[in-house]
């Protein structure tokens, strides 16, 4: 059960609903709404939404290099600069 300071009578909840909702969002603590001293509802913060994975880096670790990515167009012995 919630602590005494986290309970609110239904009449006060009705009058200050938006403020109570903001307090729950800000603090993350639940508030129990009572009627004639008996709990009738709980206002709880929502569960954190699962974030969608970012597309950047989504293929990390899935690729492999299977050889020279940029092979020379001609062999090294055909280079004119290496002949001199």
C-alpha positions in Angstrom: 0.0 0.0 0.0 1.1 3.6 -0.6 2.4 5.9 2.1 -0.2 8.2 3.8 1.1 11.2 1.9 0.4 9.4 -1.4 -3.3 9.1 -0.9 -5.9 11.6 -2.0 -9.7 11.7 -1.5 -11.7 11.4 -4.7 -13.2 14.9 -4.3 -9.8 16.5 -4.1 -8.5 14.3 -7.0 -11.4 15.5 -9.1 -10.6 19.1 -8.4 -6.8 18.7 -8.9 -6.6 15.9 -11.4 -4.1 17.5 -13.8 -1.8 18.5 -10.9 -1.9 15.0 -9.5 -1.1 13.5 -12.9 1.8 15.9 -13.3 3.1 15.0 -9.8 3.0 11.3 -10.7 4.8 11.9 -14.0 7.5 14.1 -12.3 8.1 11.9 -9.2 7.4 8.5 -10.6 5.4 7.6 -7.4 1.9 6.3 -7.4 -1.0 8.0 -5.8 -4.0 6.1 -4.3 -7.4 7.7 -4.8 -9.8 7.0 -1.9 -13.5 7.2 -1.4 -14.7 7.3 2.2 -11.2 6.2 3.2 -11.2 3.1 1.1 -8.8 2.9 -1.9 -10.7 2.8 -5.2 -8.0 3.6 -7.8 -4.2 4.0 -8.2 -2.6 6.6 -10.4 0.7 5.1 -11.5 3.4 6.3 -13.9 3.5 4.6 -17.3 6.1 1.9 -18.0 8.9 3.3 -20.0 8.3 2.8 -23.7 10.8 0.5 -25.4 12.9 2.6 -27.8 13.2 1.6 -31.4 16.7 0.6 -32.2 18.5 3.3 -34.2 19.3 2.3 -37.8 22.8 3.6 -37.5 25.0 0.7 -36.4 22.2 -1.8 -36.7 24.3 -4.1 -38.9 27.4 -3.9 -36.6 29.1 -7.3 -36.3 27.1 -8.9 -39.2 29.5 -8.3 -42.1 32.8 -9.8 -42.9 35.7 -8.9 -45.3 36.5 -11.8 -47.6 39.6 -10.3 -49.4 41.0 -7.1 -50.7 38.2 -4.5 -51.0 40.1 -2.4 -53.5 42.7 -4.4 -55.4 45.2 -2.6 -57.7 44.2 -2.3 -61.3 47.6 -3.4 -62.5 50.4 -5.4 -60.9 53.1 -3.6 -59.0 55.8 -4.5 -61.6 53.7 -2.7 -64.3 53.9 0.6 -62.4 56.1 3.1 -64.3 57.2 4.8 -61.1 58.7 1.6 -59.7 60.8 0.9 -62.8 63.2 3.8 -62.2 
